[in-house]
Amino acid sequence: MKAALLALAFLLPAAAQETPREYSGLWQAQSDTSLEMNVEKSGDTVHVTERHAAKVKSEYTCKLGGGECVFQLDGHKAKIALWINGPYLVEMRTKGEAVTKRRLMLKDDKTLQLEVMPVFPQGKKDVILFTRLK
């Protein structure tokens, strides 16, 4: 019994860092087709470009694991940290004093769900569904 608990203690952290299914690709929002997100994952690095009406809103390249990266968000300096939590790719974005948590999860091979949760100031959670274009 003790050995089983010890083995479980070692397996849980690995499961929390499990890489989700393949979410790399070009995604288009179902509710607003002018909103696109391109996600490219290579090893432990993720590159994301978000466009609205063909204009780049944000673009970053960051390593997974919680370290902060600096990027441009709507033309302003911002910081982001990325990590995997079960099936989610989690982003924590900071722009000035505003903090937003975003979680990406594949619903299936053709649908990506983006949850946007304002942390500070607090706000209403928003869910955006994207369809894979390629």
N, C-alpha and C positions, 0 to 999 in steps of 0.2 A: 504494500500500500504506500509506504513512504517513498519507494522508488518511482511509483507511478505519479505521485504528486510532484516529485522532483523533475521528472521528465516533462510533465505538463507545464511547470514553471519555465522551462527552457523553450517550449514550443509556442507559448502565448506571444512573446515579443516578436517572434518570427512571423506569426500569423497576422499581427497588427501591421507589419511592414509588407505584407504580400502585395505584389504588383497586381493592379486590377487588369481586367481584360484589355485588349488593344484599343485605346481611345485615340491613337494618332489618326489624323485625317483632316479633311476640310468639312466643316459642319455649317449648316445654314439654319437659322432660327425658324421654327414653324410659324410663330406668330408675327414675325417681321422679316421677310426674305432679304431685306437690305442689311441684316446683321449676320456676319459670318465670323467663324472662329477656326483658325488653323492650328492644330496641335501636332507637334512633332516630338516624340520621345526617343531618345537615344541613350541607352544605358541608364545612368542615374540623372541625366540632364533632360529638361523639358523646355521646349521653345514654343511660345504661344503668340499668335498675332490675332488681334480682334479688329474687325473692320465694320464700320457702319456707313452705308451708302458709299462704299469703295474708299472711304477715308480711314486711315489707321487710327484707332482709338487708344490702343495699347499694344505694346510688343515687349516681350522679355524672354531671356534665356536664364534659367536658374536650375541649380542642382536640387534634387530631392533631399530631404533630411532636416528641414527647419531653418537652415541658414538664410539670412536676409540677402536679397538682391535689390539693386536700385534699378528703376525703369521709368519710362515716361507714360503717364496716364492722362489722357486728354490734354497733352501738352505741358503737364506739370510733373515735377519730380515726385516719385512715390517709391515705397518699399514693398517687397513681397517675400513671403516665405512659403515653401511648398513641402508637403509630405503626403505619404500614403496612409490612409486609415481604412483598413478593410477594403471594400470595393471603391472607395472614394479617393480622388486626387483632391487634396485640400489646399486652398490658397488662403493666406491671411494677408490682406492688402492694407497698407497704411498710407494715407495721403493727407498731410498736415496732421490734424487731430482726429480725422475720420478713420475708423477701422472697419473693414468689411471682411467677413469670412465667406468664401465661395467654395462649394463642393461640386465636383464633376463626377458623374457616375453613368456608366453605360446601362441603359435600360435593356437594350438588345444590341445586336451588331450594327443596326442602322439608326439608333436613337440614343442621343446623349442628353442627360438631364443636368442642368446647371442650377444649383440653389444659391441664391444671393441673400446673405443674412447680415444686415447692418449691426455691428457690435456697439460702436460709439459714433455718433449718437444712435441710440436704439431706434430701430425701425421695423417695418413689416418685411417678413421673408417673402422673396419672389422666386418663382420657379420658371425657368425657360427651357423648353424642349428644342433640341436641334436634330436635324436629319443629316446623315452622312451623305456628302456629295461625291467624295472619293477618298 
